[in-house]
Amino acid sequence: MAEKSHAELPPLPYDYDALEPSISEQVLTWHHDTHHQGYVNGLNAAEETLAENRESGDHSSSAGALGNVTHNGCGHYLHTLFWENMSPNGGGEPEGDLADRIAEDFGSYEGWKGEFEAAASAAGGWALLVYDPVAKQLRNVKVDKHDQGALWGAHPILALDVWEHSYYYDYGPDRGSFIDNFFDVVNWDKAADEYQKCLEHFE
């Protein structure tokens, strides 16, 4: 059996101060280098535990490790998308096919944004715009932690992290201002690319 590769922390696609004033250099440094690295480390450690347990036949710690795979794996995957979903040249509104699909599935861009902001305000983890390949439509999803409330098979195309570590240093308890300012740096080109991948694979 081929040895599995370990997860690795991806570099930020911009400088640590590139998203100021929406997100400070300090928060981005902590968030990427400490929090995201922690999920990568947790995923690798859980994978190692499962591999050792399969080899030894002792699965007494496997259930806990499986939970750590989903928690840390989702944390790793969603953070990777989150960094790419932002850009110092971001902001504005989606264009082209994605804009048309948002209008079709949510009635209007404003209808989508209001619902997404409601998800972000209530979530204990993430607000996601996903493509649902079963219903063949876009949906907003409110996810607690990293893996509670997800929709099976759905592919995230836009991710907003609303864990307190993503905003509290900059905004205190004012999560709403953080959500508002996310839209000043949102990278709609990346979201459009992810949407096109969904069309190629699922429609």
Phi, psi and omega in degrees: 000131181293141179289134180284143177282149179278148173293148179228148178287120178284148176291153173296144179278012180201172179290159183296334180261009189288339184259006177293145005270002182296317177224126186285160176302320181297313180296317181296323178296309179299314187296313182284307190284331183255302185292307181297319177301324178298322178290323176297314179297318181295321178296314181296319179296319179295319178297321179295319178299315180296319179296317178296320180293322177296321181292318185275337185083001179263108184253025182296334179253008185289322182299316178296320179294322178297319176297323178291329177296312182291317181296308183285326178295314178295322177299317179295311184294316182290322177296320179302317177292320181303313179299320182286338180282001179235154181203143175296344177256018184276195181105187180076207182233159178295157179231171172066217186299320181295317178299318179296319182289323176298316178296323180291316187274337183240000179092325179188166174299318180297321177297318177296312186297318179299319179291319178297318178296324176296319177297316181294326181289330185260341187290149172259033181185291189216149163249130184231138163262120185235158170259123180265107185285346178281307178279349182055057178204163173278146177219152166267141182229134175260117184245129173266147189053233176244345193219016181248113181107004178289159179253122182305132175084346182287145182250117179293136175242343175214127184234133175236118179277120178241020166300151184300330182293346181276345186215343193295323179297322182275323191240355187062218182282003184276072180298328182300321179293323176298315179298315179302315185284339174303323183289348175281342183237003183299136182261091183291336178297319178294316179299320179296322177297316180295323178296318179297323176300320179296317179299319182293326185267329192242344182244000000 
